[in-house]
Each structure stands twice: as structure tokens, then as C-alpha cells.
Amino acid sequence: MSYEELETLTNGMRERLGEENSALVSEDLLNVLSSYKASLDRIAELEEENNKLKADKEELLKTNGKLFQKIGFEKEEEAEEVAEESEEVSTEEIIEELIDEKGEIV
């Protein structure tokens, strides 16, 4: 129910009650209307915040995906570098084992 529909309904109730009874419940009806309006405003505010958070979440998911792709790529490069270094070390170690201090092949 929209705010305008509720307001029309309460105004109709006041008219049917008459002046005397309307005066007795008028304050209560105004409180109902103001509470309803505050609730509608709060709902609109929460919907806006919810939509903003959903948009932020989507952006974060995209950013995180890009970062994970980049990190994964860097890890592969690092693994290749480590493999190359270990190959170089292995070659040097082999040469040291084959050639003694005098430069002669053992």
C-alpha cells in the first residue's frame, strides 16, 4: 500500500467517525501515518544501500579475479626462474666435480 492510499484511508476513517470521535483518534492516526512514511523512507534507503553494496561486490569480484590471474602468472614465472637457477647451479656443481683446483679433469 502506498503512502497516499494509507492517507486517503485514514482521512476517510476520520470523516466517518465524526468530529468528536475523530478528535480522539486523530493523534493516533497521524502517528500511524508518520510511522508508515518513516518506514517507507527507511526501505528506500536500505534498497539504495543494498544496490550499492551489490555493485561494490561485483567490482571487487572482477578486481580479485584480475589479481588472482596476475599472481598465478607471476608464480609460473617465478617457478621457471627457480628451475633455471637450479639448472645453472647443477651445471656449475658438475663442472666443479669434474675439474680439480689445478684445472685438470679428474
C-alpha positions as CSV (number, residue, x, y, z in Angstrom):
1,M,0.0,0.0,0.0
2,S,1.4,3.4,-0.9
3,Y,1.6,6.3,1.5
4,E,-1.1,8.2,-0.5
5,E,-3.5,5.2,-0.3
6,L,-3.0,4.9,3.5
7,E,-3.5,8.7,3.9
8,T,-6.8,8.5,1.9
9,L,-7.9,5.6,4.0
10,T,-7.2,7.4,7.3
11,N,-8.9,10.6,6.1
12,G,-12.0,8.5,5.2
13,M,-12.0,7.0,8.7
14,R,-11.8,10.4,10.3
15,E,-14.8,11.6,8.2
16,R,-16.9,8.6,9.1
17,L,-16.1,8.9,12.8
18,G,-17.4,12.4,13.1
19,E,-15.8,15.4,14.7
20,E,-15.9,14.3,18.3
21,N,-14.6,10.7,17.7
22,S,-12.2,12.0,15.1
23,A,-10.6,14.3,17.6
24,L,-10.0,11.3,19.9
25,V,-8.2,9.2,17.4
26,S,-6.7,11.9,15.2
27,E,-3.3,11.9,17.0
28,D,-3.1,8.1,16.8
29,L,-3.9,8.2,13.0
30,L,-1.2,10.9,12.5
31,N,1.3,8.7,14.4
32,V,0.4,5.7,12.1
33,L,0.8,7.9,9.0
34,S,4.2,9.3,10.2
35,S,5.5,5.8,11.2
36,Y,4.4,4.4,7.8
37,K,6.1,7.2,6.0
38,A,9.3,6.7,8.0
39,S,9.2,3.0,7.3
40,L,8.9,3.7,3.5
41,D,11.8,6.1,3.7
42,R,13.9,3.5,5.5
43,I,13.0,0.8,3.0
44,A,14.1,3.1,0.1
45,E,17.3,3.9,1.9
46,L,18.1,0.2,2.5
47,E,17.3,-0.7,-1.1
48,E,19.7,2.0,-2.3
49,E,22.4,0.8,0.1
50,N,21.8,-2.8,-0.9
51,N,22.2,-1.9,-4.6
52,K,25.4,0.0,-3.9
53,L,26.8,-3.0,-2.0
54,K,25.9,-5.4,-4.8
55,A,27.7,-3.1,-7.3
56,D,30.7,-2.9,-5.0
57,K,30.7,-6.7,-4.6
58,E,30.7,-7.2,-8.4
59,E,33.5,-4.7,-8.8
60,L,35.5,-6.5,-6.1
61,L,34.9,-9.9,-7.7
62,K,36.3,-8.5,-11.0
63,T,39.3,-6.9,-9.3
64,N,40.1,-10.0,-7.3
65,G,39.8,-12.2,-10.4
66,K,42.3,-10.0,-12.2
67,L,44.6,-10.1,-9.2
68,F,44.5,-13.9,-8.9
69,Q,45.2,-14.2,-12.6
70,K,48.2,-11.9,-12.2
71,I,49.5,-13.7,-9.2
72,G,49.1,-17.0,-10.9
73,F,51.1,-15.8,-13.9
74,E,53.8,-14.4,-11.6
75,K,54.1,-17.7,-9.7
76,E,54.6,-19.5,-13.0
77,E,57.4,-17.1,-14.0
78,E,59.0,-17.5,-10.6
79,A,58.9,-21.2,-10.9
80,E,60.6,-21.0,-14.3
81,E,63.3,-18.7,-12.8
82,V,63.9,-21.1,-9.9
83,A,64.1,-24.0,-12.3
84,E,66.6,-22.1,-14.5
85,E,68.7,-21.2,-11.4
86,S,68.7,-24.8,-10.2
87,E,69.8,-25.9,-13.7
88,E,72.6,-23.3,-13.6
89,V,73.7,-24.4,-10.1
90,S,73.6,-28.0,-11.1
91,T,75.8,-27.3,-14.2
92,E,78.3,-25.4,-12.0
93,E,78.4,-28.2,-9.4
94,I,79.1,-30.8,-12.1
95,I,81.9,-28.7,-13.6
96,E,83.4,-28.3,-10.1
97,E,83.3,-32.0,-9.6
98,L,84.9,-32.8,-12.9
99,I,87.7,-30.2,-12.7
100,D,90.1,-30.0,-9.8
101,E,91.8,-27.0,-8.4
102,K,94.7,-27.2,-10.9
103,G,92.2,-27.1,-13.8
104,E,92.7,-30.7,-14.7
105,I,89.9,-33.1,-15.5
106,V,89.5,-35.6,-12.7
